[in-house]
Amino acid sequence: MPKLFEPLALRGVTLPNRIVISPMCQYSAEDGFAGAWHMVQYGRFAVGGAGSVMVEASAVTPEGRITHGDVGIWSDAHAAKLAPIADFIRSQGSVPAIQLGHAGRKAAMQRPWYGNGALTPADIARGDKPWDIVAPSAAPLGEGSLIPTALDEAGLARIREAFAAAARRADAAGFDIVEVHNAHGYLLHQFLSPLSNHRNDTYGGDAEGRMRFPLEVARAVREAFPAHKPVFLRLSVVDGAEGGRSEEESLAYAAALKAAGIDVVDCSSGGIAGSATGARGPRRDYGFQVPFAERIRREAGIATMAVGLIVDPHQAEAVVAQGRADLVAIGREALENPNWPLHARQALTGENGHADHWPKQHGWWLNVRDSALAQLGPYAKAAE
């Protein structure tokens, strides 16, 4: 069996394979509530054979949403809407996971298909009105962006507890993995980066001060989530901007995360500046962020997940077989092909037939089709 399809035990949770569907915001919630779109979105990934399916960044407070369309988990009512999604993911043999986030100064922005920037009069006319936002410092994302309020001690305590409460709700909703979003220029990344953290108290200054609040949040989530369930953390290993964080800072942070009980570092990069939604930066090659996962794993001694233009089954197999990462996250490739994990297994093993490994509702149909195709031979377009 290829290494990509070996199970992986993390605490008391076992993933059936090493493929995780990366969290991808859909910007389609209503008042933070997940709906039919989200059930179908994550359900189709679970049917597709991934070891774990991770629900998109879910805001731990209302003002922590990137856009009006973000999913939230700041109340029990919001968690109740997510519970059926977790149940269905599990019913397909996949491990249900969810990412917890706070956008900080990247909050109250446009949905990406409306421009991916600051809200305009047209957005407000659609009902997407701005709200007060917070950040480590009163420094806006860019020209025309809202100016955030710098968080005081009471504000930090509220957000720290909001992350912990969200972790408890995620457990109650049936999720077996939570991931803390500490990447792509959102709040916790804003604390880590000298480009966005201009504080002169214990939560700013040198690298140790800048990592203090993100570490407090990581510890709070770890303490709030059941001990037998793993906690991941997505990290922008480098800012990808002049004067930003280095890999060495991330190595020290990863070691501290391991000591705090974090189980997996999900290694991404960039996003401290630029558009509100997600990371931006040069895509130098396929799997361009794999070296980050490899170095964090080797030098910090913590399990890692590799992400970023991993598109081919043999490429993914090499990442885990060579010990460069413990897991691979598939994102936009899964949007193109939700059955990517099932196709990857066939490509790597040469297994024929679908009934044994595909959902039974699909497998028997596909086996009948395969028999018919075998009788007909390769398809050739009829001559004009």
C-alpha positions in Angstrom: 0.0 0.0 0.0 1.4 3.4 -0.9 2.4 5.5 2.1 -0.2 8.1 1.1 -2.9 5.5 1.9 -1.5 4.3 5.2 -3.5 5.3 8.3 -2.2 7.9 10.6 -3.0 7.9 14.3 -3.0 11.3 16.1 -3.8 10.9 19.7 -7.0 8.9 19.8 -8.1 9.7 16.2 -7.0 7.7 13.2 -7.1 9.1 9.7 -7.6 6.3 7.2 -5.2 8.0 4.8 -2.8 11.0 4.6 -5.0 13.2 2.4 -6.8 16.2 4.0 -9.1 18.5 2.2 -7.9 22.0 2.9 -10.3 24.5 4.4 -11.5 26.8 1.6 -13.9 29.7 2.5 -17.1 29.7 0.5 -18.3 33.1 1.5 -21.9 31.8 1.4 -23.1 31.7 4.9 -26.1 33.8 6.2 -25.3 35.6 9.5 -22.6 33.0 10.1 -24.9 30.0 9.7 -23.8 27.1 7.4 -26.5 26.0 5.0 -27.2 23.6 2.2 -24.2 24.8 0.1 -21.9 23.8 2.9 -23.4 20.4 3.4 -23.0 19.6 -0.3 -19.5 21.2 -0.5 -18.1 19.1 2.4 -20.2 16.1 1.7 -18.9 15.6 -1.8 -15.3 15.7 -0.5 -16.1 13.1 2.1 -17.6 10.9 -0.6 -14.4 11.4 -2.6 -12.3 9.4 -0.1 -10.2 11.9 1.8 -8.8 10.9 5.1 -10.1 14.1 6.7 -12.3 16.9 5.4 -11.7 20.3 7.1 -14.5 22.8 7.1 -13.6 26.4 6.2 -12.3 29.0 8.6 -15.2 29.6 11.0 -15.2 32.9 12.9 -14.9 32.7 16.7 -16.6 36.1 17.1 -18.9 38.0 14.8 -16.4 40.8 14.2 -13.8 38.1 13.4 -15.4 37.3 10.0 -13.5 38.2 6.9 -16.8 38.9 5.0 -20.5 38.8 5.6 -20.5 35.4 4.0 -18.2 33.7 6.5 -19.2 30.7 8.6 -19.3 31.3 12.3 -19.0 29.2 15.4 -19.4 31.9 18.0 -22.7 30.5 19.4 -24.2 27.1 20.1 -26.8 27.8 17.4 -24.0 28.2 14.8 -22.4 24.9 16.0 -25.8 23.1 15.6 -25.8 24.0 11.9 -22.4 22.5 11.5 -23.2 19.2 13.4 -24.9 17.5 10.4 -21.9 18.2 8.2 -19.6 16.6 10.8 -21.9 13.6 11.0 -22.0 13.1 7.3 -18.3 13.4 6.9 -17.8 10.7 9.5 -20.5 8.5 7.9 -18.3 8.3 4.8 -15.2 7.0 6.8 -13.5 10.4 6.8 -12.5 12.4 9.9 -14.4 15.7 10.4 -12.3 18.7 11.0 -12.8 22.4 11.3 -10.6 25.5 11.2 -11.1 28.2 13.8 -10.3 31.8 12.8 -10.4 35.5 13.5 -9.6 37.9 10.6 -8.4 40.8 12.7 -7.6 43.8 10.4 -8.7 41.7 7.4 -12.3 41.6 8.7 -15.3 43.4 7.2 -14.1 43.1 3.6 -15.6 42.3 0.3 -16.5 38.8 -0.8 -13.8 37.8 -3.4 -16.1 37.8 -6.4 -17.0 41.5 -5.6 -13.4 42.6 -5.7 -11.5 41.1 -2.7 -10.9 44.5 -1.1 -12.4 47.1 1.2 -16.2 47.4 1.2 -17.5 49.9 -1.4 -20.9 51.7 -1.6 -22.0 48.9 -3.9 -21.3 46.3 -1.3 -23.1 48.4 1.3 -26.1 48.7 -1.0 -26.2 44.9 -1.1 -26.4 44.8 2.7 -22.8 44.1 3.4 -22.1 46.9 5.9 -18.8 47.4 7.7 -18.3 46.8 11.4 -15.7 47.8 14.0 -12.5 45.7 13.6 -9.6 44.9 15.9 -5.9 44.1 15.4 -2.6 44.0 17.4 -2.0 47.6 16.3 -4.1 50.5 14.8 -2.5 49.8 11.4 -4.9 49.3 8.4 -4.3 46.5 5.9 -3.8 49.1 3.1 -5.0 52.3 1.6 -8.8 52.6 1.8 -9.1 49.8 4.4 -10.7 50.2 7.8 -8.5 51.3 10.7 -8.6 48.7 13.4 -8.7 49.3 17.2 -5.6 48.0 18.9 -6.6 45.3 21.3 -6.2 45.9 25.0 -5.8 43.3 27.7 -9.5 42.8 28.1 -9.9 42.4 24.3 -7.1 39.9 24.2 -8.8 37.9 27.0 -12.2 37.9 25.2 -10.6 36.6 21.9 -8.6 34.0 23.7 -11.7 32.7 25.4 -13.7 32.9 22.1 -11.2 30.5 20.5 -11.5 28.1 23.5 -15.3 28.3 23.5 -15.3 27.6 19.7 -13.1 24.5 20.3 -15.6 23.3 22.9 -18.5 23.9 20.4 -16.6 22.1 17.6 -16.2 19.1 19.9 -19.9 19.1 20.8 -20.8 19.4 17.1 -18.9 16.2 16.4 -15.6 17.4 14.9 -12.5 15.3 15.8 -9.9 17.8 14.7 -9.7 21.6 15.1 -7.2 23.8 13.4 -6.2 27.2 14.7 -5.8 29.6 11.8 -2.5 31.4 12.3 -1.7 32.2 8.7 -2.5 34.4 5.7 -2.5 37.7 7.4 -5.4 37.1 9.8 -5.3 38.0 13.5 -2.9 35.5 14.9 -0.5 36.0 12.0 -0.8 39.8 12.5 0.6 39.3 16.0 3.5 37.2 14.8 4.6 39.6 12.1 6.6 42.8 12.7 4.9 44.2 9.7 1.6 44.4 11.5 2.5 44.2 15.2 3.8 47.5 16.3 3.1 47.0 20.0 5.6 47.9 22.7 4.1 45.8 25.5 4.7 42.1 26.3 2.7 41.2 23.2 5.0 43.0 20.8 8.6 43.8 20.1 10.9 40.8 19.6 9.9 37.4 18.2 9.2 36.1 21.7 6.8 38.9 22.5 5.1 38.7 19.1 4.4 35.0 19.5 3.1 35.4 23.0 -0.6 35.9 22.2 -0.8 33.3 19.4 0.7 30.8 21.8 -1.8 31.7 24.5 -4.6 31.0 22.0 -3.0 27.7 21.0 -2.8 26.6 24.6 -6.3 27.7 25.3 -7.7 25.7 22.3 -5.6 22.7 23.3 -6.9 22.8 26.9 -10.5 23.3 25.7 -10.5 20.5 23.1 -10.6 16.9 24.4 -7.2 15.4 25.2 -7.8 12.4 22.9 -8.5 14.7 19.8 -5.7 16.4 17.9 -5.2 20.1 17.4 -3.6 21.5 14.2 -2.3 25.0 13.5 -2.0 26.6 10.1 1.1 28.8 10.0 2.5 31.1 7.4 6.1 30.0 7.8 7.3 33.2 6.1 5.6 36.5 5.5 6.9 36.7 2.0 7.4 40.4 2.3 10.4 42.6 3.0 11.1 43.0 6.7 8.8 40.1 7.6 9.2 36.9 9.5 11.9 34.4 8.8 11.8 30.6 8.8 14.0 30.7 11.9 11.3 32.5 13.8 8.8 29.9 12.7 11.1 27.1 13.8 11.2 28.5 17.3 7.5 29.0 17.2 6.8 25.5 16.0 9.0 24.1 18.9 6.9 26.2 21.3 3.7 24.9 19.7 4.9 21.3 20.2 5.5 22.1 23.9 2.0 23.5 24.1 0.5 20.2 22.9 -0.2 21.2 19.2 -0.1 18.0 17.1 0.4 19.1 13.5 1.7 22.3 11.9 0.0 23.0 8.6 2.7 24.8 6.7 1.6 27.6 4.4 3.1 31.0 3.7 2.4 34.7 2.8 -0.7 36.8 3.1 0.4 39.4 5.6 -0.4 42.1 3.0 -2.5 42.2 -0.1 -6.0 41.0 -0.6 -8.2 40.2 2.3 -9.0 36.6 1.5 -6.2 34.1 1.7 -2.6 34.3 0.8 -0.9 35.9 -2.1 2.7 35.4 -3.3 4.7 33.8 -6.1 3.9 30.2 -7.0 7.4 29.1 -7.9 6.7 25.5 -8.6 4.4 22.6 -7.9 4.5 21.9 -4.2 6.4 25.1 -3.6 5.6 25.1 0.2 6.6 21.5 0.8 10.2 22.6 1.9 8.6 24.6 4.8 6.8 21.4 6.0 9.9 19.4 5.6 12.1 21.7 7.6 9.6 22.3 10.4 9.1 18.5 10.7 12.8 17.8 10.8 14.1 20.6 13.0 11.2 21.3 15.3 10.3 17.6 15.7 6.6 18.1 15.2 4.3 16.5 12.6 3.5 18.6 9.6 1.0 19.0 6.7 2.2 20.1 3.3 0.0 22.3 1.2 0.2 24.3 -2.0 0.0 23.2 -5.7 0.1 19.5 -4.8 -1.8 18.2 -7.8 -0.5 14.8 -8.8 -0.9 11.5 -6.8 2.8 10.5 -7.4 3.8 14.0 -6.2 1.7 13.6 -3.0 3.0 10.0 -2.4 6.6 11.3 -2.7 6.0 14.0 -0.1 4.9 11.5 2.6 7.1 8.5 1.5 10.2 10.6 1.7 9.3 11.9 5.1 8.9 15.5 4.0 5.5 15.8 5.7 3.0 13.5 7.5 0.0 14.7 5.6 -0.8 16.5 2.4 -3.6 19.0 2.0 -5.5 19.2 -1.3 -7.5 22.3 -1.9 -8.4 23.7 -5.3 -7.4 20.4 -7.0 -10.3 18.9 -5.0 -12.7 21.6 -6.3 -11.7 20.5 -9.8 -12.1 16.8 -8.9 -13.8 16.0 -5.6 -12.9 12.3 -6.2 -9.1 13.1 -6.3 -8.3 10.8 -3.4 -10.1 7.8 -4.9 -8.4 8.4 -8.3 -5.1 8.8 -6.5 -5.4 5.4 -4.9 -6.1 3.8 -8.3 -3.2 5.6 -9.9 -0.8 4.5 -7.2 -1.9 0.9 -6.7 -3.1 -0.1 -10.1 -6.3 -1.5 -8.5 -9.0 -2.3 -11.0 -12.7 -1.9 -10.2 -14.5 0.6 -8.0 -16.7 -1.5 -5.7 -14.2 -2.1 -3.0 -13.0 1.4 -2.3 -15.6 3.8 -3.7 -18.9 4.5 -1.9 -21.2 1.5 -2.5 -23.8 3.8 -4.0 -21.3 4.7 -6.8 -19.0 1.7 -7.0 -21.4 -0.9 -8.4 -22.6 1.5 -11.1 -19.0 2.2 -12.1 -18.1 -1.5 -12.2 -21.0 -2.1 -14.6 -19.8 0.8 -16.8 -16.3 -0.6 -16.7 -17.5 -3.9 -18.0 -19.4 -2.3 -20.9 -16.3 -0.1 -21.8 -14.1 -3.2 -21.8 -16.3 -4.8 -24.4 -16.4 -1.7 -26.6 -12.7 -0.8 -26.4 -11.2 2.8 -26.5 -13.6 5.5 -27.6 -12.8 7.0 -31.0 -14.6 10.0 -32.4 -16.7 9.1 -35.4 -15.3 10.2 -38.7 -16.9 13.4 -40.0 
